[in-house]
């Protein structure tokens, strides 16, 4: 009954969404700690640290706001492009649950800002399919990826995802590729120029080198956290298989959006595997496609009792992990 109640269109759910996220992150807000202590970060994140005075409580409030904005954006994006062919607030609720489900990522991390910017780039990529202002949207998508990489270095690999998305949409043409690449280069160029102007380019290069070479450690991860990730992993596989099963029944646009989201997830997974410096913080980025694919499964699963059962497991485990994780 809980899933049937939530998966519809209910404005009260969106009103309560910030409350849900704040409650699930209450421990983080009350006991603010830095997730990047002792390590230099990319320039825009260092600027954020300067502007906030490195105050962990303020940083975590900003992180909480970013989660809320992404959660609301999940609903708006679906309403605009109808990836899930039903008006539903469920993606916002699912995102709120899983975004706060990794206890070791309680707080601000550069990857969270990158996730927000990459989420906006997904919107621009989807707009390209509409066939209007393809060059402008390609530039914007590349620009957002470049901006994200100035917060979190490994977000830069999503320029390859952008080119993959162009191929899926049928716009892998020289003009769109160049527009996206130009957009990516613009913010990077200005930041590099600033460092050269101030004669400290070496500092930036050392930061990049250290971020690449430093081995990310998960720290002490409890068996309950691994169990939670196992539940999410099972849900991702099940939801993806379900989507593939009904793939031919979908509109062409929905098929393309699904492939783009799936490739987004795969880029995140491959980054974690191939880059020594990319760690568990990739979680913030990877859950963007996971939210949509899982929400699609919950909305259209034909055996309602299975969907209800899995949804209850997700909700209960997402709450319990904050007490036992």
Secondary structure, 3 states (H helix, E strand, C coil): CHHHHHCCCCHHHHHHHHHHHHHHCHHHHHCCCCCCCCCCCCHHHHHHHHHCCCCHHHHHHHHHHHHHHHHHHHHHHHHHHCCCCCCCCHHHHHHHHHHCCCHHHCCCCHHHHHHHHHHHHHHHHHHHHCCCCHHHHHHHHHHHHHHHHCCCHHHHHHHHHHHHHHHHHCCCCHHHHHHHHHHHHHHHHHHHHHHHHCCCHHHHHHHHHHHHHCCCCCCCCCHHHHHHHHHHHHHHHHHHHHHHHCHHHCCHHHHHHHHHHHHHHHHHHHHHHHCCCCCCCHHHHHHHHHHHHHHHHHHHCCCHHHHHHHHHHHHHHHHHHHHHC
